[in-house]
């Protein structure tokens, strides 16, 4: 009988969980809409690459949408059961609030496990793939975006002109470059041939010039200099929206093993060490938020009645806003060294978890006292 009831409650939770997850993920995705629109309108990125880019963003979005979706799906399920008097029937039949909590904790455990896999494996993979995709798009734009006998200002601080480009696009002939990146001493560079060279490890693109010369004029003295070269490299800089995340791996791109190795490194600065420790602890702390939200949703959900059907939802929304605001504040304290990085990552979970356990205990005690009172008053 109880296994049937447990399956029924689990089904009630999952009946709204995936819909809420989809809606929340789309809402979070809107935060990147300007970057996506820039890639489409200004960078000429194909629809296939845009869809792949969105797919790669999903792990970072699921990091927050999974526990929040769990919270609201439990609130909705318990509110419906409470308003239909099904919870009252179950309790009068002898089931305690703790027994009713078993399927909810089970679902919370499943969501925690999914969020943990996402945090430990899919999140760093997705962030690395986003960086690789941005690098690939930059390479494609660098080679395919340049036309013959055209002044190209796509690169930051540089105007590039190529007299001839072969059909395969592997090199440029008759190259002229006007480089304004050095401020007081702009340079004009002429070369017979140039090749694009990509460095996938450093995520950098270089234009290697051959057989040319550099013309320099000092604005202060008016002196002219000419430098001849057989080979000269020009590093190309792109707009931030298409090369965001290039260079060394960020903490979000590292696996747990890589972060532990970096933390043990002797050359790392103290602030960078604290940032890595915060990220390392959050890889477990953020998925564990699902367990905490599950505990808190039980006492909040059973409080709903026909007269205040949105009370649990309101409390849930307030919980999310306060919790993630507090999480950002505690993480900042951990990164600045005011508190230990472990507390910076785990303090919100600890406080909210204790609150959820306390509310669950008092809710169970209140229902038990009420039930005993009704039984004694029964003639």
Residue pairs with C-beta under 8 A, 6 or more apart in sequence:
2 95
2 99
5 90
5 95
5 103
6 102
6 103
6 106
7 103
9 77
9 81
9 100
9 103
9 104
10 103
10 106
10 107
12 77
12 80
12 81
13 70
13 73
13 74
13 77
13 103
13 104
13 107
14 73
14 107
15 73
15 77
16 72
16 73
16 76
16 77
17 69
17 70
17 73
17 107
20 69
20 72
20 73
20 76
21 65
21 66
21 69
24 64
24 65
24 68
24 69
25 58
25 61
25 62
25 65
28 61
28 64
28 65
29 54
29 57
29 61
32 57
35 241
35 244
36 50
36 53
36 54
38 241
39 45
39 49
39 50
39 53
39 137
39 241
39 242
40 50
42 239
42 241
43 137
43 141
43 239
43 241
43 242
44 141
44 145
45 53
45 137
49 133
49 137
52 133
53 130
53 133
56 126
56 127
56 129
56 130
56 133
57 126
57 130
58 126
59 118
59 122
59 123
59 125
59 126
59 127
60 123
60 126
60 127
60 252
62 115
62 118
62 122
63 115
63 118
63 119
63 123
63 286
63 287
64 286
64 324
66 111
66 114
66 115
66 118
66 287
66 290
67 111
67 115
67 286
67 287
67 289
67 290
67 292
67 293
68 293
68 320
70 107
70 108
70 111
70 290
70 293
70 294
70 297
71 293
71 294
71 296
71 297
71 316
71 319
71 320
72 313
72 316
74 104
74 107
74 108
74 293
74 294
74 297
74 298
74 301
75 297
75 300
75 301
75 304
75 312
75 313
75 316
76 313
77 301
78 87
78 104
78 297
78 298
78 301
78 302
78 304
78 312
79 301
79 304
79 309
79 312
79 313
81 87
82 88
82 301
82 302
82 303
82 304
82 305
83 304
83 305
83 306
83 309
87 100
87 302
90 100
91 97
91 100
91 367
91 371
92 371
96 364
96 367
96 368
97 298
97 302
97 360
97 363
97 364
97 367
98 364
100 298
101 298
101 360
104 294
104 297
104 298
105 291
105 294
105 295
107 294
108 290
108 291
108 293
108 294
108 295
109 291
111 290
111 294
112 287
112 288
112 290
112 291
115 286
115 287
115 289
115 290
116 284
116 287
118 287
119 283
119 284
119 286
119 287
120 255
120 256
120 283
121 255
123 252
123 283
124 252
124 253
124 254
124 255
124 258
127 245
127 250
127 252
127 253
128 249
128 253
130 245
131 203
131 245
131 246
131 253
132 200
132 203
134 203
134 242
134 243
134 244
134 245
134 246
135 198
135 200
135 203
135 243
135 246
137 242
138 205
138 238
138 242
138 243
139 196
139 198
139 205
141 154
141 238
141 242
142 154
142 155
142 196
142 205
142 236
142 238
143 169
143 196
144 169
145 152
145 154
146 152
146 154
146 160
146 162
146 165
146 172
147 162
147 165
148 162
148 163
148 164
148 165
149 161
149 162
149 163
150 161
150 162
151 159
151 160
151 161
152 159
152 160
152 161
152 162
153 159
153 160
154 160
154 238
155 236
155 237
155 238
156 181
156 237
156 238
156 239
157 179
157 180
157 181
157 237
158 177
158 178
158 179
158 180
158 181
158 234
158 236
158 237
159 177
159 178
159 180
160 175
160 176
160 177
160 207
161 175
161 176
161 177
162 172
162 173
162 174
162 175
162 176
162 194
163 173
163 174
163 175
163 176
164 172
164 173
164 174
165 171
165 172
165 173
166 173
170 195
171 193
171 194
171 195
171 196
172 193
172 194
172 195
173 192
173 193
174 192
175 189
175 190
175 191
175 192
175 193
175 194
175 209
175 212
176 188
176 189
176 190
177 187
177 188
177 189
177 190
177 191
177 207
177 209
177 234
178 186
178 187
178 188
178 189
179 186
179 187
179 188
179 189
179 234
180 186
181 237
184 218
184 219
184 220
185 216
185 217
185 218
185 219
186 217
187 214
187 215
187 216
188 214
188 215
189 209
189 212
189 213
189 214
189 215
189 232
189 234
190 212
190 213
190 215
191 209
191 210
191 211
191 212
191 232
192 210
192 211
192 212
193 209
193 210
193 211
194 207
194 208
194 209
194 210
195 207
195 208
195 210
196 205
196 206
196 207
196 208
197 205
197 206
197 207
197 208
197 233
198 204
198 205
198 206
199 205
199 206
202 246
202 247
203 243
203 245
203 246
203 247
204 235
204 246
204 247
205 235
205 236
205 238
206 233
206 234
206 235
206 236
207 233
207 234
207 235
207 236
208 231
208 232
208 233
208 234
209 229
209 231
209 232
209 233
209 234
210 230
210 231
211 229
211 230
212 228
212 229
212 232
213 226
213 227
213 228
213 229
214 226
214 227
214 229
214 232
215 224
215 225
215 226
216 224
216 225
216 226
216 227
217 223
217 224
217 225
218 225
237 243
245 253
249 258
251 259
251 275
251 276
251 279
252 279
254 262
254 276
254 279
256 280
256 283
259 276
259 279
259 280
260 280
262 268
262 276
263 273
263 276
263 277
263 280
268 276
270 337
271 335
271 337
274 334
274 335
274 336
274 337
274 341
275 335
277 334
277 341
277 342
278 331
278 334
278 335
278 341
278 344
278 345
281 341
281 342
281 344
281 345
281 346
282 331
282 345
285 345
285 346
285 349
288 349
289 323
289 348
289 349
291 353
292 349
292 352
292 353
292 356
293 319
293 352
295 353
295 356
295 357
295 360
296 319
296 352
296 355
296 356
296 359
297 312
297 316
298 356
298 360
298 363
299 356
299 359
299 360
299 362
299 363
300 312
300 315
300 316
300 319
300 359
301 312
302 363
303 311
303 312
303 315
303 363
304 310
304 311
304 312
305 311
319 352
323 348
323 352
326 347
326 348
326 351
327 348
330 339
330 343
330 344
330 345
330 347
330 348
331 344
331 345
332 344
333 339
333 343
333 344
334 340
334 341
334 342
334 343
334 344
334 345
335 341
335 344
339 347
